[in-house]
Structure formats: C-alpha cells, structure tokens
Amino acid sequence: MMTFFINQNSTLPYLRMDVINDGRYDFRKLFIALENADITFSMSNLETGVKKIANAKAFIVPKSEGCTDEYSIEYRWNKRDTKESGTFIGQFKITFNKDIVMDGYTFPSGELIVPIAEELQINIMQSSIKK
C-alpha cells in the first residue's frame, strides 16, 4: 500500500505518483501519449466509500526541475479537498483519447487506472489550527 499524508485544510504538498519506465517504451513516446491523454483524480472515504473528489483534473509534470525523461502524475489540492480529516483511497484515471502512432508503434486508446498493484491511501491529518 502506498501512503500519503497531508494536513487538514492544506493544499501542499501536491500528490505525486511517479510514472515508472517498465522498459517497453521510451519515456519520450510515453510522455507524448500522456500529453494527449485526460488525467483525472478521484478520492473516496475509506470507511463510508463516499466520494470526496470525483474526476478532478490532474497533470503530467517532470519528476524534477529540468528533467526531460522522467515524469510524475500530479494532483493539486483545493482547500475543500482537505477540509475533512480521515483516511481515503485515491486513484488516477488516464484516458488515452486517440491512437498515437510514433516510430512505428501505436499507443492504443482506452483507460488506465493507477496505481495498478496497490492501493493509494491518503491520510488527512486533523489540524489544531482553525481556519
């Protein structure tokens, strides 16, 4: 299980998930496919299953400043997202809208839900500071 912590009523740090190079594609090709995809983030309360965030826009960003061959998927919190403390399950949905052909390889259209192998648990920690 992957675990992320953020304080109640905070907007930082952003939630980031690294795009892993599995060796089947070079990152340049994968980045082009991701640039042309719609990436969204959803989050549900672990205990009740109630969605707190549904298909909010997420972004593809370089893993670090100046880096052009490693990328992360990023969700930028709004204050309303972290207003309620608790434990949540999050996921990113990547929708590849069209077939992209590059150097003889076709990236197919379709949806990919990540993380794939484990759950993303998000803990919004109760804050003693009143806003």
C-alpha positions in Angstrom: 0.0 0.0 0.0 1.2 3.5 -0.9 0.5 6.1 1.8 0.3 9.9 1.5 -0.1 12.4 4.4 -1.4 15.9 4.3 -2.7 18.2 7.0 -6.3 19.2 7.2 -7.1 22.5 5.3 -3.7 22.3 3.4 -3.1 22.5 -0.3 0.6 21.4 -0.1 2.3 19.1 -0.8 0.8 18.1 -4.1 0.0 14.4 -4.5 2.5 12.9 -6.9 2.8 9.5 -8.4 5.9 8.6 -10.5 5.5 7.2 -14.0 7.6 4.1 -14.0 9.6 3.2 -17.1 8.9 -0.6 -17.5 11.3 -0.9 -20.4 8.6 -1.4 -23.0 8.5 2.2 -24.1 11.0 5.0 -24.1 9.8 7.9 -21.9 9.6 10.4 -24.9 7.0 8.2 -26.5 5.1 7.6 -23.3 5.2 11.4 -22.5 3.6 12.2 -25.9 0.9 9.7 -25.2 0.3 11.1 -21.7 0.3 14.7 -23.0 -2.6 13.8 -25.3 -4.5 12.0 -22.5 -7.0 13.2 -20.0 -5.8 12.6 -16.5 -8.2 12.8 -13.5 -8.0 12.1 -9.8 -10.7 10.6 -7.6 -10.8 10.0 -3.8 -13.2 8.1 -1.6 -13.6 7.9 2.2 -12.2 4.5 3.3 -14.9 3.8 5.8 -18.0 5.0 4.1 -17.0 4.7 0.4 -18.4 8.2 -0.2 -16.5 10.1 -3.0 -14.8 13.2 -1.8 -13.3 14.1 -5.1 -14.6 12.8 -8.5 -12.6 13.1 -11.7 -10.8 16.3 -10.8 -8.1 17.4 -13.3 -4.6 16.1 -12.7 -1.4 16.9 -14.6 1.7 15.2 -16.0 4.8 17.0 -14.8 8.6 16.5 -15.0 9.8 14.5 -12.0 12.2 17.2 -11.1 13.1 20.7 -12.5 14.9 20.5 -15.8 14.2 16.7 -16.1 13.0 15.7 -19.6 13.0 11.9 -19.3 11.2 11.1 -16.0 7.7 12.2 -15.2 5.1 12.2 -12.4 1.3 12.4 -12.4 0.3 15.2 -10.0 -2.9 16.3 -8.3 -3.1 19.9 -6.9 -5.3 20.0 -3.8 -8.0 22.6 -3.3 -8.8 23.7 0.3 -12.2 21.9 0.1 -10.4 18.6 -0.7 -8.7 18.6 2.7 -11.4 20.2 4.8 -12.4 16.9 6.4 -9.8 14.8 8.2 -9.8 11.0 7.8 -8.5 8.2 5.7 -9.2 8.0 2.0 -8.4 5.9 -1.1 -7.3 7.7 -4.2 -6.7 6.8 -7.8 -5.8 8.4 -11.0 -7.5 7.7 -14.3 -5.6 8.2 -17.5 -7.8 8.3 -20.6 -5.9 7.9 -23.9 -8.3 9.5 -26.3 -6.9 8.5 -29.6 -4.4 6.1 -31.1 -1.0 7.8 -31.3 1.4 6.3 -33.8 5.1 7.1 -33.3 8.1 5.4 -34.8 6.0 2.5 -36.0 4.5 1.9 -32.6 0.8 2.6 -31.8 -0.3 3.6 -28.3 -3.9 2.5 -28.2 -6.8 4.5 -26.9 -8.5 3.4 -23.7 -8.4 3.9 -19.9 -5.8 3.1 -17.3 -6.4 3.3 -13.6 -3.4 3.8 -11.4 -2.0 2.7 -9.0 -2.2 -0.7 -10.5 -0.6 -3.1 -8.0 -1.5 -1.5 -4.7 -4.0 1.0 -3.1 -3.1 4.7 -2.6 -4.1 5.5 0.9 -4.4 9.3 1.7 -4.4 10.4 5.4 -5.7 13.9 6.0 -4.4 14.6 9.5 -6.5 16.6 11.9 -5.3 20.1 12.4 -5.4 22.1 15.7 -5.3 25.4 13.8 -8.7 26.8 13.0 -9.2 28.4 9.6 
